[in-house]
């Protein structure tokens, strides 16, 4: 399955914030939107990704003071992307190798979605289920 197909199913909503937003504001958005990461944007440019892990690390290092700091101090700025035409197997490998759970999706240098490791796993499970059902049907028809 391709990234574009996953986005058709899950939707292309992307939750963003600015680099100057505080870590506390980011944490509140993560809870409100029930997501594990936010895309940090400066205008139309993706500046980074801030995940729950980033916030936990900031708190472990700096305590409650981290909550008042800008997300730009704690985000991952070397962003790894996905493209709509890429397959799930490619994404799974990239996410595993880089130990990341969220990939912004870019098309024509424009942010058009986010794929999480949960989306990839769900896709893999759905494909395995369809294949098993197809095999059961084939065996039963014989």
N, C-alpha and C positions, 0 to 999 in steps of 0.2 A: 504494500500500500504506500502511496505517496503522501508527502506532507500536505499537499493541497487537498487531498481527500479527507485527511484527518481534520483539517480546518473547516471543511464543509460540514462535517458532523458536529464538531465541538463548538464551532463559531470562531470568529476572528477578533474577539474582544481582547484588547491589550490594555493593561492597567499601568499607567506611567506616573512618574513624579519628576520633579526637577532636582538637579544636583544640590541645590541649597535647602531642600526640605530636610527637616530633622529626622534623626533615627526614630524618635518617638512618633512622629507623623507617619513615617513609613510603616512602623509596627501596627499602628491603628488601621492603616489602609489594608495591610495584609489580613488582619482579622476581619475587617468589614467586608472585604471582597472574597474572603476564603480562598486565598491563593498563597503559594509558597515563595513567590518572587515578584518584584516589580521592575519594570524597565525604566531606567533613568535616562531622560531625554533633555537635550538642550535644543529647543526649537524642534526641527525635524530630524536632528541627528541623535542617534543612540550613543549615549555617553557611557553607559554601564548597565549592570544588572545588580540589584540588591536582593539578596535572598534571606530567608530566616536564619540560615547558617551564618551569614555575614553579621547579622544583628547579634546572635549568640556569641560569636567570637569577639565582637566589639565590647559587649557587656562583660565577658570574662576578662578581657584585658584592662578595661577602664572603669568598670563598674557603672553605676547609674549616670555618671557624667557623660557617657557615650550617647545617652538619649537626647541630649541637647546639641550634639554635633551634627554637621551636615552629612547627608548620605554619601556625598562625594568622597568623604574620608574613609568610607568602609565598603563601598561598592566594588565589584569586579569590573575593572575598566577595560581589560583585554577580552572583549566580548567575542564569543564563538557563535556563529549564526547557522541557520538552516535555510534552505531554499525550497520553494514549493514543489519542484520536480524531483527532490531527493526521496529515496525510499527509506522505510522504517529501519531496515537492517543497517544502513549507513548511519542513521541517527543514533541507533543503539550503540554502535561501535564508538562513535564520537563522544557520546555522553559517558560511556564507560571509561574510555581512555583518558578523558579529561576530568573525570569525576565531577560532572556537572549535571544538574537536574532540570534546567530550563534553557531552551534555545529560542531566542527571538528569530522570527522568520522574516527574511528580507526578499522583496521582489522589486526589481528596477530601483534599487537603493532606497526603497520605502518599506517601513515596518508594516507588516501585514498580518502578524499573528505571533503566538508563542506556543511552542510545543514543550510539554513537560515529560519527564520520564514516566509518569502515570499514564499519559496519553499513548506513549509508545508501548508500554506493557499491555494496556487495554487492547490496543490494535493487534498485538501479537496473540493475545488470548482469543480474541474474536476470530482471527485467521485460523488458529489451531482448532477452534470449535467448529468452524465451517468445514474445514478439511476432514475432521473426524465424522461429521454428519454426512458428508459426501461419500466417504469410504463406507460408512454403515449402509447408506442407501445403495451403493454399488454392490456391496456384498449381499445385501438382502434381495436385490433384483436378480441375482445370478442363480 
